[in-house]
Amino acid sequence: MVVIFGKKKIKKKDIDQELLKEIRKLKSDWESLNNIIEHSVEPSDEGLVDLALVKAKYFYLLREARWRGINALS
């Protein structure tokens, strides 16, 4: 991290790593919620909303990663 005129300048590589970390976390959350919903007799509306929200965030960040030209191997 570089400090310029009292402000921290964040490197692109650091942001990319944070993005990949968040994508992995959201994928895990999505799979976990999806598993719970699939095994529920009658899933709650709140659970379905949470699942839809996590799924939307996950796909948004995947599009962001694709736009930035990063992948898990970089």
N, C-alpha and C positions, 0 to 999 in steps of 0.2 A: 504494500500500500504506500502510495506517495503522498506527501503532504505539501500542498501548494498554497501559500498565503493564508495559512491557518485552517485551511479546509482539507479534508481527506479526499483524495482522488482514488476512487475504486477502480481496479483493473477489470477489463472485460472478462478475463479468465476467471476471476473470483466470482463475478456475477453469473457466468455460465455454470460454474460448479454449484452455486446455490440453486440455480434453476433445475439442474439435474437432480439434486438432492430433494427438492420439493416435489418433482415429478415422481420420483421413487416412493416418497412418503404418500402422496395422493393415490398412487396405484395400489399400494398396500391397504390404505384406508378403503378404497373402492372395493377391492376384493373381499375384505373383511365384512363390510356392510352388505355387499351382495350375497355373501354366504349366509349371513344372518337372515336376510330377507327371504332367500330361497328356502330356508329351513323353518320359516315361520308359518304357522297355520293361517294366521290372519295378520299380515304386516300392518303396522300402524301408519297413519298418514305422515307422521313426523319422520319415521324411518325412511319412507319412500322419498320424502322431500330431501332428507340428508343424503340419500344415495344419489339423487339427481344432481344435487349441488356439488358433491365430490366428483361425480362423473364430468360435469360441465367444467369445473376447474382443471381437472386432469387434461381434458382435450384442449382447453384453451392454452395451457402451458406447453402441451405437445406442439401446437401450432406455432407458439412463440419460439420454441427450440428449433423447429424446422426453419422458421424465418431467419433466425440468427445463425443457422448453419452449423448447429452443434448436435452431437449425438453422445451416447454413453461411452464411446471409445475415445472421445477427444479429451 
